[in-house]
């Protein structure tokens, strides 16, 4: 927008016989050690080479390639025994075993997780999975213990709502289907998660069709699923 002189730009002549490069003398720089881990030790780039592999695990899990996801998780945990992602790796290992219905391993790994990472944000999900695993293998006493922890310590978590559904399933297996209904209704009423709501509504509809033979009420629950998750 200027025809002649450019404002705010300083023109300097550069000598052909000199070396021209910027130089700054900073007298007030503080000592710098780079990133630190939770124990205060320096974190070097070569020690976090597992980042890429960890991202692969998340991708495999989202793609439902559970067997490959489990294999890769085991490989990373062997190659990087001191990984900064150990909590996340163990977390995915538990989730994958749950998807593969390997309940014994879910229980074993969950106990390690809850012992080592008791304050982790994923604890509610782990409590739900280990409780469900105990119920699946028929150990209701231990299942009740972990369900109680889930509902008392993490009542507001969405995984507590999954807990209601898992308790209902356990009661159905024990021949107490009518008692299970109250847990399905509680999950449906309290959750804001579409997946949980759809699962609870399906459980209620199924019961109304095959136990109550109340198909009109069953259709109401089915329509909730149709509207929320067609």
N, C-alpha and C positions, 0 to 999 in steps of 0.2 A: 503493500500500500504506500510505499515511499519511492519517489522518483530519483532522489539523489542520496543524501546522507541517511544512513540507517540509524535510528535512535537506539540507545541502550546496548549497542554492540561496540566493544572496544577493539580497534584495529591495531595490531602490533606488527612491527616489521621483524622478520626472522632472519637471523644471520646464517649464511651458508657455511660458515666456518665454526659454528658452535653446535653443541649437542643440546637439543631442545626436548626436555621432558619435565613434567611437574615434580616438584619436591616439597614435602611438608615435614616440618620438625615438630612433632607433637610431644610436649613435655609432660602432659598430664594423663597419659594412658595408664590405666590400672593393670596389674598383672592379670593374665587371662589363661585359664586352663581348659576351656571348652566345656562340653556337656558332661554332666555327672549323673550316675545312676542313683537309685534310692539310698544306697549305702554311702554315697559321697565319693565313689571311685570314678575316675575318668572313663568316659565311654568313647571307644575308638571305632571308627567306621568298619574296620575289619571284623569287629566283634558283633556287628548287627547285620551280617550277610544273610541272616535268616528272614529278613523283612520280606524279600521277594517271595520266598517259599511260603511264608505265613499268608500272604495275600492270595497265593494259589489255593491254599486250603479253604479260605473263605469263598473263593470262586467255585471250587469243586462242590462245596457244601450247598451253595445256592443253586447249583445245577443238578443237585440230587445224585451226584456221582460218589456215593458214600463209601464204597469199597476202596476206590482210588484215594479218596480223601483220608481214610484211615491209614492206608499204607504210607502216604506222604507224611502224615503227622508223626508216625512212628520213626520214619527216617530222619526227620528234622530233630526230633527229641534225642536221637542217638548222636547225630552230627553236631548238635549245639546243646550240650547238657546244661550250660549256664546261660541259655538264651534269656533275653529280656521278655520274651513272649511266652515263657513257660506256663503262666496262668492261662493265657488264651489257648495255647496248644492243648493243655489238659482239658480245658472247657470244650473245645471242639471234639476231642477224643470221646468225651462222655456223650455229647450230643449225637455223634455218629453211631456209637454203640447202641444208643437208645433207638435210633432209626432202624438199625439192623436187628433190633429185638434181642440183643445180647445183654440180658438183664444182670447176669452175674458180674460182667465187666463194668456195667454202669454203677453197680453198688460198690465194687472194689475201688474204682477210680474216684467216685464221688466222695468216699470217706477221706481219701488223700486230699482231694480238692478242698473239702470243708475244713480239714486240719491245717492245711498250708495257706489257704487264701480265704480265711473266715470273714474278712471285711470286703471282699470283692463284690462288685455290682451284680455279678451273675449268680450269686448265692441263691436267690429265690428260685431261679430256674433249676439249679442243681438239686435243691431240696424237693422240688416237684418231681423231677426225674427219678431220684433215688426212692422216693415214696412210692411212685407208680411201679418201679421195678420190683420193690418188695411185694407189692400187691399182686403183681403178675406171677411171681413165683410162689404165692400163697403164704407168705410170712406176714400176716396181718398185724401182728404186734409191733414189729419194726416199722411197718408202713404207717401205722397210727402215730408212732413217735415222730417220724419226719413230717407227716401231714400236720401234726400239732405244732411243730416248729415253724413250718411254712405259714400257717394261718395266724399264729400268735406273734411271730417276729416280723412278718412281711404281709400283713393283712391288706394293705393298700396296693400291693403289687398285682399286676395282671396274672402272674403265675399262681397267686392264691386262687384266682378264678379257675385256672386250669386244675388246681388242686381239688376244687369242688367237683369238677367233672370226673377226675380220677377216683375220688372217693365214691362217687355214684357208681362208677363202673365196678369198683371193688365190691360194693354192696350187692349189685346185680349178680355178680359171680357167686356170692354167698347166699343167693336166693332171697334177697331182701330188696327186690325191685321197687316196691312201693316206697321204701325209705329213701331210695336213690333219687326219687323225683324231687324231693325238697332241695337236694344239692344241685340238680340240674336247673331248677327254677332260680335258685340263689345266684348261680353263675350267670344265667341269662339276664337277671334283673340288675346285677351289679357291674357287669362288664361294659366297657366302651370299645372293646376289640371285636371286630366283625367275625374273625375266625372262631373265637370262643363262643360268641353269641350263636353263630350258625351251628356249631357242634352241639351246644346245649339244646337248641330248638329241635335239632334232628333227633336227639336222644328222647326228648319229651314226645315228639310226634310218633316215633317208633313205638314207645310204650303205649300211647293212646290207641294206636291201631291194633297192636297184637295182644294187649293185656286188658285195657278198658273197653276195647271196641268202640271207642268214642271218636269216630272218624271226623265229626264236625270240629271238635276241639283240636284234633290232630292237624286238620287242614289249616287252622289258624297259625299253628307253629310252622307249618311248611311254607305258608305265604310270607312269614317273617323272613325265612331264608331266601325265598324268591326275590323279595324286595331289597334285602340287604346285600345279597351275593348271588345274583342270577346265574 
